[in-house]
């Protein structure tokens, strides 16, 4: 989607309009209101989808249950600065006048696609090919380097050629909870495959990679009552599979792929944190993927039966 901050309502309207005019399915991924200037507008945002469905538009959206987002550090900077690729961006950042221009723009409208952020402590390093340490905030890095925080951002982008990824607290928990409670919303982690061992265990990625589903089941459903356990399960299984056109997934019935999670509804909770993100959740005893047990007793068996899933033609509905 074009924008998740200043122009989020216009971006949603644009996506819906494309689907409506072309007669195609629209899936808005990780729906959010990013930046303090858009906080509190969840009801208005969700209303756009309700109105579209009332007109017959086939539109769905999903969410991860956190008020932090993740992106490359360079995505804090204006789009025009990044035009032409990494080398062109680095050449521009070598010019003090351009840095001053970027500084002024950020002061006016906030960060690209994140809007205004409350504090430099709300931007953390996830991983980096350079010298900055995962887990540090931009405020901490600036203090360590004895420089202005935005100057630290400029310098890190130059030093590692834009390769550093960050975590940004750009959303309000109230908006996240309201979106999570929406009946039509599905649940997705918006994350790649990772494990607490091997090459994918490096850095400090977003805890949503391990915590998304148990967080919805444990915190939002069981503890806070934003939705029922049955609703929560449906959002992350059958409803999600149906929205994405996965005809043989998402339901426990004959003929479906045997993807099964056995969890304790009374103890399931997310354990992954920003300091220790590679942590399995509590309360999950067994996981079966394509008929093979991959987690037993809370530990990985070593089996890797997962495979790429493709939408079946005509499966949407």
Secondary structure, 3 states (H helix, E strand, C coil): CCCCCCCHHHHHHHHHHHHHHHCCCEEECCCCCCCHHHCCCHHHHHHHHHHHHHCCCCEEEEECCCCEEEEEHHHHCCHHHHCCCHHHHHHHHCCHHHHHHHHHHHHHHCECCCECCCCHHHEEEEECCCCCCCCCEHHHHHHHHCCCHHHHHHHHHHHCCCCCEEEEECCCHHHHHHHHHCCCCEECCCCCCCCCCCHHHCCCCCCHHHHHHHHHHHHHHHHCCCCCHHHHHHHHCHHHHHHHCCCCCCCCCCCCCCCEEEECCCCCECCCCCCCCCCCCECEEEEEECCEEEEECCEECCCCCCCCCCCCCCCCC
